[in-house]
Amino acid sequence: MKFIFADSLDYVDPAFDFVADRSAADRQPYWDDAYPHEILGYAPYDGVLVSRGIVGDHRVKGKYTASQARRFSLVGVRKFMRLDKPEFAHLDIFGDCGAFTYVQEEKPPYTPLEMAEFYDECGFTHGCSVDHIIFDFDPALEGMNGGSEDAKQRFDITLENADAFRREARAMGADFEPLGVIQGWSPGSMAEGARRLVAMGYDYLALGGMVPLKSPEIKRCLAAIRDAVPASTRLHILGFAKADDIDSFHGYDIASFDTTSPLIRAFKDAKQNYYLPGEDLALRYYTSIRVPQAIENPKLQRAVKKGQFRAEDLLRLEGLALDSLRAFDRGEAELEETLRHVLVYSAPLVEERAFEDCEGSTALARLEERYRITLTERPWTQCSCAICRDASIDVIIFRGSNRNKRRGIHNLAVYKDHIERLDLKRAIIRPDDLQCRLCPAES
Ligand SMILES: [Zn+2]
């Protein structure tokens, strides 16, 4: 099973100074920064996915600057992402339209021909057909029942585009492998979409619109699709947000999936921010320690404007929290004293009150419990990746993109190992055992 990382310019500054808390003045982002495969010294994924909607153009505002988008189309995806070295030659480069960027439009802004040319000219190895996201998924509907007028229209657009896309790719002798994207409003409609894509000649299908779905719903779709297509048809899950559940999906014979979730959870999850391998082929999670920048954090700034706190007091507490965390890492400060400095600075953020006025509150007590585990177990000392070796305790401090994305990249590395260990486990399960597990759709 291939783990494809959906990139959106997720690089960090390798020369970032954690103590001074800044990059060099002459740093040029993109040029001086390092992608995950650069800072780790190896690729923590089997490939990357780049969405056209993230690159952007005159129609869809992407994440790339205009000059980055120009360079992307000029040099191609491999060179742009600095994956043009022999050690990265085995990596797949998937492309899709980024249907979420035009979800509000009546139809996709790209034609099948345009997308086929884009993938071919930019050197993608795999390209997804031009799909249109369908809202209002209902797992309870049977067969082709239900579906609004809008849903049916999007279903038809997606299939017509897939048919044209495959023909265009063949006509131009494209080097990339086309994937037909499935969109539907129910497991049955997705299965029907898959059946029609196979009839068009596709043998690699991508399930779209999965981002908001829960794991049991995704499994229902997979079970219905697996029933409708030949066993040799490969399946990819686009935007697989439930990536940590991947082990429970193994009966559906998924060839590949793309996700950003291990990276994103480093700074978007309330509790599970730092990954380590756990027991029984599970992942173990730790809460990162929030020490936001007093002069940049919007919540703290509002509190200062309202007169609840003085900026200089917050800066002093921030400095004490950071200094004691680093001293703790060097073995020069005790756990209790470090924890207290962190919690004293957390109070204005969590409770909008001074620590003395809310000591022992439920929110602070919960935070204390999680932070105590993080500091007691020192998970950053248990990882040998280049990031943890270099950043030490800073990798677990929730503060600014250079720490938060580093933690996310460390998570990618742990996740890649996790997938490999699961694949190994699968390889030693006898095929008839596997058969018993096929398609046990959960309700
Ligand atoms: Zn690490």
Residues whose N, C-alpha, C, O or C-beta is under 5 A from the ligand:
A	BS01	ZN	C383 C385 C388 H410
